[in-house]
Amino acid sequence: MITNIVEFFKNLPPKQCASCGSHIEEQHDCYSNTCTTCASKDL
């Protein structure tokens, strides 16, 4: 059971881009799954 929600979010692993695999520099609980470089290629 989760004892502290802050600890839960602190312990999340770094997010990785779904396209290239690089680490995404943003909050781990964000809904985005692509880095800014890959997202700009899709435009």
FIKE-350218 format. One record per atom (N, C-alpha, C, O, CB): residue number from 0; y, z, x; residue in three letters; atom name. Coordinates in nm, 4 decimals. Glycine has a CB too. Example, Ala and Ser with C-alpha at 12.3 -4.5 7.8 and 13.67 -1.06 7.14 Angstrom:
<rs>
+------+----------+----------+----------+------+------+
| resi |    north |       up |     east | resn | name |
+------+----------+----------+----------+------+------+
|    0 |  -0.5690 |   0.7800 |   1.3190 |  ALA |    N |
|    0 |  -0.4500 |   0.7800 |   1.2300 |  ALA |   CA |
|    0 |  -0.3300 |   0.7800 |   1.3200 |  ALA |    C |
|    0 |  -0.3319 |   0.8465 |   1.4236 |  ALA |    O |
|    0 |  -0.4473 |   0.9046 |   1.1308 |  ALA |   CB |
|    1 |  -0.2250 |   0.7080 |   1.2850 |  SER |    N |
|    1 |  -0.1060 |   0.7140 |   1.3670 |  SER |   CA |
|    1 |   0.0030 |   0.7870 |   1.2900 |  SER |    C |
|    1 |   0.1138 |   0.8039 |   1.3409 |  SER |    O |
|    1 |  -0.0598 |   0.5725 |   1.4084 |  SER |   CB |
+------+----------+----------+----------+------+------+
</rs>
This chain:
<rs>
+------+----------+----------+----------+------+------+
| resi |    north |       up |     east | resn | name |
+------+----------+----------+----------+------+------+
|    0 |  -0.1188 |   0.0000 |   0.0843 |  MET |    N |
|    0 |   0.0000 |   0.0000 |   0.0000 |  MET |   CA |
|    0 |   0.1247 |   0.0000 |   0.0885 |  MET |    C |
|    0 |   0.1261 |   0.0602 |   0.1959 |  MET |    O |
|    0 |   0.0001 |   0.1226 |  -0.0958 |  MET |   CB |
|    1 |   0.2270 |  -0.0669 |   0.0428 |  ILE |    N |
|    1 |   0.3529 |  -0.0746 |   0.1167 |  ILE |   CA |
|    1 |   0.4301 |   0.0555 |   0.0959 |  ILE |    C |
|    1 |   0.4580 |   0.0956 |  -0.0171 |  ILE |    O |
|    1 |   0.4379 |  -0.1979 |   0.0710 |  ILE |   CB |
|    2 |   0.4633 |   0.1194 |   0.2056 |  THR |    N |
|    2 |   0.5357 |   0.2457 |   0.1948 |  THR |   CA |
|    2 |   0.6865 |   0.2257 |   0.2004 |  THR |    C |
|    2 |   0.7622 |   0.3047 |   0.1440 |  THR |    O |
|    2 |   0.4925 |   0.3401 |   0.3049 |  THR |   CB |
|    3 |   0.7300 |   0.1198 |   0.2684 |  ASN |    N |
|    3 |   0.8730 |   0.0980 |   0.2834 |  ASN |   CA |
|    3 |   0.8985 |  -0.0527 |   0.2836 |  ASN |    C |
|    3 |   0.8470 |  -0.1236 |   0.3701 |  ASN |    O |
|    3 |   0.9272 |   0.1650 |   0.4142 |  ASN |   CB |
|    4 |   0.9749 |  -0.1013 |   0.1907 |  ILE |    N |
|    4 |   0.9995 |  -0.2449 |   0.1780 |  ILE |   CA |
|    4 |   1.0756 |  -0.3002 |   0.2980 |  ILE |    C |
|    4 |   1.0573 |  -0.4164 |   0.3340 |  ILE |    O |
|    4 |   1.0768 |  -0.2737 |   0.0500 |  ILE |   CB |
|    5 |   1.1601 |  -0.2194 |   0.3601 |  VAL |    N |
|    5 |   1.2342 |  -0.2635 |   0.4784 |  VAL |   CA |
|    5 |   1.1366 |  -0.2916 |   0.5926 |  VAL |    C |
|    5 |   1.1514 |  -0.3913 |   0.6633 |  VAL |    O |
|    5 |   1.3390 |  -0.1568 |   0.5210 |  VAL |   CB |
|    6 |   1.0382 |  -0.2057 |   0.6109 |  GLU |    N |
|    6 |   0.9370 |  -0.2262 |   0.7147 |  GLU |   CA |
|    6 |   0.8565 |  -0.3526 |   0.6872 |  GLU |    C |
|    6 |   0.8189 |  -0.4236 |   0.7805 |  GLU |    O |
|    6 |   0.8433 |  -0.1046 |   0.7237 |  GLU |   CB |
|    7 |   0.8301 |  -0.3809 |   0.5612 |  PHE |    N |
|    7 |   0.7572 |  -0.5023 |   0.5250 |  PHE |   CA |
|    7 |   0.8316 |  -0.6260 |   0.5742 |  PHE |    C |
|    7 |   0.7717 |  -0.7127 |   0.6377 |  PHE |    O |
|    7 |   0.7366 |  -0.5097 |   0.3726 |  PHE |   CB |
|    8 |   0.9603 |  -0.6350 |   0.5461 |  PHE |    N |
|    8 |   1.0382 |  -0.7516 |   0.5871 |  PHE |   CA |
|    8 |   1.0588 |  -0.7567 |   0.7383 |  PHE |    C |
|    8 |   1.0660 |  -0.8656 |   0.7952 |  PHE |    O |
|    8 |   1.1729 |  -0.7512 |   0.5170 |  PHE |   CB |
|    9 |   1.0683 |  -0.6421 |   0.8041 |  LYS |    N |
|    9 |   1.0816 |  -0.6398 |   0.9500 |  LYS |   CA |
|    9 |   0.9557 |  -0.6915 |   1.0184 |  LYS |    C |
|    9 |   0.9635 |  -0.7490 |   1.1270 |  LYS |    O |
|    9 |   1.1123 |  -0.4981 |   0.9983 |  LYS |   CB |
|   10 |   0.8410 |  -0.6719 |   0.9568 |  ASN |    N |
|   10 |   0.7135 |  -0.7081 |   1.0175 |  ASN |   CA |
|   10 |   0.6669 |  -0.8493 |   0.9836 |  ASN |    C |
|   10 |   0.5594 |  -0.8900 |   1.0276 |  ASN |    O |
|   10 |   0.6092 |  -0.6106 |   0.9752 |  ASN |   CB |
|   11 |   0.7439 |  -0.9241 |   0.9076 |  LEU |    N |
|   11 |   0.7059 |  -1.0623 |   0.8787 |  LEU |   CA |
|   11 |   0.7139 |  -1.1452 |   1.0064 |  LEU |    C |
|   11 |   0.8054 |  -1.1256 |   1.0864 |  LEU |    O |
|   11 |   0.7966 |  -1.1228 |   0.7685 |  LEU |   CB |
|   12 |   0.6203 |  -1.2374 |   1.0270 |  PRO |    N |
|   12 |   0.6259 |  -1.3212 |   1.1475 |  PRO |   CA |
|   12 |   0.7406 |  -1.4211 |   1.1382 |  PRO |    C |
|   12 |   0.7883 |  -1.4497 |   1.0284 |  PRO |    O |
|   12 |   0.4924 |  -1.3957 |   1.1681 |  PRO |   CB |
|   13 |   0.7855 |  -1.4747 |   1.2513 |  PRO |    N |
|   13 |   0.8916 |  -1.5757 |   1.2488 |  PRO |   CA |
|   13 |   0.8458 |  -1.6996 |   1.1724 |  PRO |    C |
|   13 |   0.7298 |  -1.7398 |   1.1809 |  PRO |    O |
|   13 |   0.9334 |  -1.6141 |   1.3923 |  PRO |   CB |
|   14 |   0.9366 |  -1.7582 |   1.0991 |  LYS |    N |
|   14 |   0.9022 |  -1.8797 |   1.0247 |  LYS |   CA |
|   14 |   0.8949 |  -1.9983 |   1.1188 |  LYS |    C |
|   14 |   0.9676 |  -2.0051 |   1.2179 |  LYS |    O |
|   14 |   1.0048 |  -1.9067 |   0.9130 |  LYS |   CB |
|   15 |   0.8062 |  -2.0917 |   1.0868 |  GLN |    N |
|   15 |   0.7934 |  -2.2145 |   1.1629 |  GLN |   CA |
|   15 |   0.8192 |  -2.3319 |   1.0703 |  GLN |    C |
|   15 |   0.7867 |  -2.3276 |   0.9517 |  GLN |    O |
|   15 |   0.6540 |  -2.2254 |   1.2290 |  GLN |   CB |
|   16 |   0.8783 |  -2.4372 |   1.1264 |  CYS |    N |
|   16 |   0.9057 |  -2.5588 |   1.0519 |  CYS |   CA |
|   16 |   0.7732 |  -2.6228 |   1.0108 |  CYS |    C |
|   16 |   0.6809 |  -2.6320 |   1.0917 |  CYS |    O |
|   16 |   0.9915 |  -2.6572 |   1.1358 |  CYS |   CB |
|   17 |   0.7637 |  -2.6669 |   0.8862 |  ALA |    N |
|   17 |   0.6423 |  -2.7309 |   0.8370 |  ALA |   CA |
|   17 |   0.6236 |  -2.8695 |   0.8970 |  ALA |    C |
|   17 |   0.5118 |  -2.9210 |   0.8985 |  ALA |    O |
|   17 |   0.6455 |  -2.7401 |   0.6856 |  ALA |   CB |
|   18 |   0.7308 |  -2.9310 |   0.9465 |  SER |    N |
|   18 |   0.7215 |  -3.0661 |   1.0025 |  SER |   CA |
|   18 |   0.6933 |  -3.0667 |   1.1522 |  SER |    C |
|   18 |   0.6013 |  -3.1348 |   1.1976 |  SER |    O |
|   18 |   0.8491 |  -3.1415 |   0.9754 |  SER |   CB |
|   19 |   0.7719 |  -2.9911 |   1.2296 |  CYS |    N |
|   19 |   0.7601 |  -2.9991 |   1.3760 |  CYS |   CA |
|   19 |   0.7022 |  -2.8734 |   1.4397 |  CYS |    C |
|   19 |   0.6624 |  -2.8769 |   1.5561 |  CYS |    O |
|   19 |   0.8949 |  -3.0266 |   1.4360 |  CYS |   CB |
|   20 |   0.6965 |  -2.7631 |   1.3668 |  GLY |    N |
|   20 |   0.6379 |  -2.6404 |   1.4197 |  GLY |   CA |
|   20 |   0.7320 |  -2.5510 |   1.4980 |  GLY |    C |
|   20 |   0.6900 |  -2.4460 |   1.5468 |  GLY |    O |
|   20 |   0.5253 |  -2.6749 |   1.5053 |  GLY |   CB |
|   21 |   0.8589 |  -2.5897 |   1.5113 |  SER |    N |
|   21 |   0.9538 |  -2.5051 |   1.5841 |  SER |   CA |
|   21 |   0.9915 |  -2.3841 |   1.4990 |  SER |    C |
|   21 |   0.9804 |  -2.3871 |   1.3765 |  SER |    O |
|   21 |   1.0805 |  -2.5854 |   1.6231 |  SER |   CB |
|   22 |   1.0359 |  -2.2782 |   1.5654 |  HIS |    N |
|   22 |   1.0761 |  -2.1577 |   1.4937 |  HIS |   CA |
|   22 |   1.2083 |  -2.1822 |   1.4224 |  HIS |    C |
|   22 |   1.2998 |  -2.2427 |   1.4782 |  HIS |    O |
|   22 |   1.0877 |  -2.0374 |   1.5901 |  HIS |   CB |
|   23 |   1.2172 |  -2.1353 |   1.3000 |  ILE |    N |
|   23 |   1.3378 |  -2.1501 |   1.2195 |  ILE |   CA |
|   23 |   1.4219 |  -2.0245 |   1.2372 |  ILE |    C |
|   23 |   1.3740 |  -1.9134 |   1.2144 |  ILE |    O |
|   23 |   1.3034 |  -2.1746 |   1.0686 |  ILE |   CB |
|   24 |   1.5474 |  -2.0423 |   1.2780 |  GLU |    N |
|   24 |   1.6388 |  -1.9299 |   1.2994 |  GLU |   CA |
|   24 |   1.7103 |  -1.8977 |   1.1691 |  GLU |    C |
|   24 |   1.8220 |  -1.9437 |   1.1455 |  GLU |    O |
|   24 |   1.7414 |  -1.9618 |   1.4115 |  GLU |   CB |
|   25 |   1.6451 |  -1.8182 |   1.0847 |  GLU |    N |
|   25 |   1.7034 |  -1.7732 |   0.9588 |  GLU |   CA |
|   25 |   1.6231 |  -1.6539 |   0.9100 |  GLU |    C |
|   25 |   1.5286 |  -1.6107 |   0.9759 |  GLU |    O |
|   25 |   1.7052 |  -1.8875 |   0.8521 |  GLU |   CB |
|   26 |   1.6600 |  -1.6024 |   0.7975 |  GLN |    N |
|   26 |   1.5866 |  -1.4890 |   0.7437 |  GLN |   CA |
|   26 |   1.4456 |  -1.5323 |   0.7054 |  GLN |    C |
|   26 |   1.4250 |  -1.6432 |   0.6562 |  GLN |    O |
|   26 |   1.6600 |  -1.4290 |   0.6221 |  GLN |   CB |
|   27 |   1.3492 |  -1.4444 |   0.7283 |  HIS |    N |
|   27 |   1.2098 |  -1.4768 |   0.7033 |  HIS |   CA |
|   27 |   1.1793 |  -1.4930 |   0.5551 |  HIS |    C |
|   27 |   1.0826 |  -1.5600 |   0.5189 |  HIS |    O |
|   27 |   1.1215 |  -1.3704 |   0.7619 |  HIS |   CB |
|   28 |   1.2596 |  -1.4334 |   0.4699 |  ASP |    N |
|   28 |   1.2316 |  -1.4417 |   0.3276 |  ASP |   CA |
|   28 |   1.3025 |  -1.5594 |   0.2611 |  ASP |    C |
|   28 |   1.3037 |  -1.5695 |   0.1384 |  ASP |    O |
|   28 |   1.2718 |  -1.3131 |   0.2602 |  ASP |   CB |
|   29 |   1.3612 |  -1.6478 |   0.3404 |  CYS |    N |
|   29 |   1.4294 |  -1.7656 |   0.2879 |  CYS |   CA |
|   29 |   1.3265 |  -1.8647 |   0.2337 |  CYS |    C |
|   29 |   1.2125 |  -1.8665 |   0.2801 |  CYS |    O |
|   29 |   1.5170 |  -1.8320 |   0.3975 |  CYS |   CB |
|   30 |   1.3650 |  -1.9469 |   0.1365 |  TYR |    N |
|   30 |   1.2722 |  -2.0397 |   0.0735 |  TYR |   CA |
|   30 |   1.2529 |  -2.1684 |   0.1525 |  TYR |    C |
|   30 |   1.1567 |  -2.2410 |   0.1275 |  TYR |    O |
|   30 |   1.3198 |  -2.0726 |  -0.0641 |  TYR |   CB |
|   31 |   1.3401 |  -2.1984 |   0.2455 |  SER |    N |
|   31 |   1.3310 |  -2.3217 |   0.3229 |  SER |   CA |
|   31 |   1.2101 |  -2.3175 |   0.4156 |  SER |    C |
|   31 |   1.1773 |  -2.2125 |   0.4708 |  SER |    O |
|   31 |   1.4598 |  -2.3443 |   0.4039 |  SER |   CB |
|   32 |   1.1430 |  -2.4334 |   0.4329 |  ASN |    N |
|   32 |   1.0286 |  -2.4369 |   0.5234 |  ASN |   CA |
|   32 |   1.0411 |  -2.5468 |   0.6285 |  ASN |    C |
|   32 |   0.9436 |  -2.5790 |   0.6965 |  ASN |    O |
|   32 |   0.9011 |  -2.4561 |   0.4444 |  ASN |   CB |
|   33 |   1.1613 |  -2.6048 |   0.6423 |  THR |    N |
|   33 |   1.1861 |  -2.7039 |   0.7469 |  THR |   CA |
|   33 |   1.3115 |  -2.6646 |   0.8248 |  THR |    C |
|   33 |   1.4038 |  -2.6047 |   0.7697 |  THR |    O |
|   33 |   1.2014 |  -2.8467 |   0.6862 |  THR |   CB |
|   34 |   1.3135 |  -2.6993 |   0.9540 |  CYS |    N |
|   34 |   1.4299 |  -2.6680 |   1.0369 |  CYS |   CA |
|   34 |   1.5444 |  -2.7639 |   1.0028 |  CYS |    C |
|   34 |   1.5242 |  -2.8631 |   0.9327 |  CYS |    O |
|   34 |   1.3940 |  -2.6769 |   1.1883 |  CYS |   CB |
|   35 |   1.6622 |  -2.7341 |   1.0519 |  THR |    N |
|   35 |   1.7785 |  -2.8175 |   1.0198 |  THR |   CA |
|   35 |   1.7646 |  -2.9579 |   1.0770 |  THR |    C |
|   35 |   1.8140 |  -3.0536 |   1.0173 |  THR |    O |
|   35 |   1.9061 |  -2.7528 |   1.0726 |  THR |   CB |
|   36 |   1.6985 |  -2.9720 |   1.1912 |  THR |    N |
|   36 |   1.6795 |  -3.1043 |   1.2511 |  THR |   CA |
|   36 |   1.5916 |  -3.1911 |   1.1619 |  THR |    C |
|   36 |   1.6267 |  -3.3056 |   1.1334 |  THR |    O |
|   36 |   1.6172 |  -3.0919 |   1.3914 |  THR |   CB |
|   37 |   1.4796 |  -3.1390 |   1.1182 |  CYS |    N |
|   37 |   1.3892 |  -3.2153 |   1.0316 |  CYS |   CA |
|   37 |   1.4501 |  -3.2374 |   0.8931 |  CYS |    C |
|   37 |   1.4303 |  -3.3428 |   0.8327 |  CYS |    O |
|   37 |   1.2544 |  -3.1430 |   1.0186 |  CYS |   CB |
|   38 |   1.5234 |  -3.1392 |   0.8431 |  ALA |    N |
|   38 |   1.5859 |  -3.1534 |   0.7120 |  ALA |   CA |
|   38 |   1.6920 |  -3.2627 |   0.7141 |  ALA |    C |
|   38 |   1.7087 |  -3.3341 |   0.6152 |  ALA |    O |
|   38 |   1.6478 |  -3.0205 |   0.6676 |  ALA |   CB |
|   39 |   1.7644 |  -3.2771 |   0.8259 |  SER |    N |
|   39 |   1.8675 |  -3.3805 |   0.8336 |  SER |   CA |
|   39 |   1.8054 |  -3.5195 |   0.8482 |  SER |    C |
|   39 |   1.8685 |  -3.6186 |   0.8115 |  SER |    O |
|   39 |   1.9621 |  -3.3526 |   0.9510 |  SER |   CB |
|   40 |   1.6840 |  -3.5286 |   0.9004 |  LYS |    N |
|   40 |   1.6149 |  -3.6576 |   0.9106 |  LYS |   CA |
|   40 |   1.5737 |  -3.7096 |   0.7736 |  LYS |    C |
|   40 |   1.5642 |  -3.8306 |   0.7529 |  LYS |    O |
|   40 |   1.4919 |  -3.6450 |   1.0005 |  LYS |   CB |
|   41 |   1.5492 |  -3.6184 |   0.6802 |  ASP |    N |
|   41 |   1.5044 |  -3.6563 |   0.5464 |  ASP |   CA |
|   41 |   1.6170 |  -3.7108 |   0.4594 |  ASP |    C |
|   41 |   1.5905 |  -3.7687 |   0.3540 |  ASP |    O |
|   41 |   1.4414 |  -3.5378 |   0.4784 |  ASP |   CB |
|   42 |   1.7410 |  -3.6936 |   0.5012 |  LEU |    N |
|   42 |   1.8547 |  -3.7388 |   0.4197 |  LEU |   CA |
|   42 |   1.8718 |  -3.8838 |   0.4243 |  LEU |    C |
|   42 |   1.9629 |  -3.9372 |   0.3610 |  LEU |    O |
|   42 |   1.9802 |  -3.6749 |   0.4625 |  LEU |   CB |
+------+----------+----------+----------+------+------+
</rs>
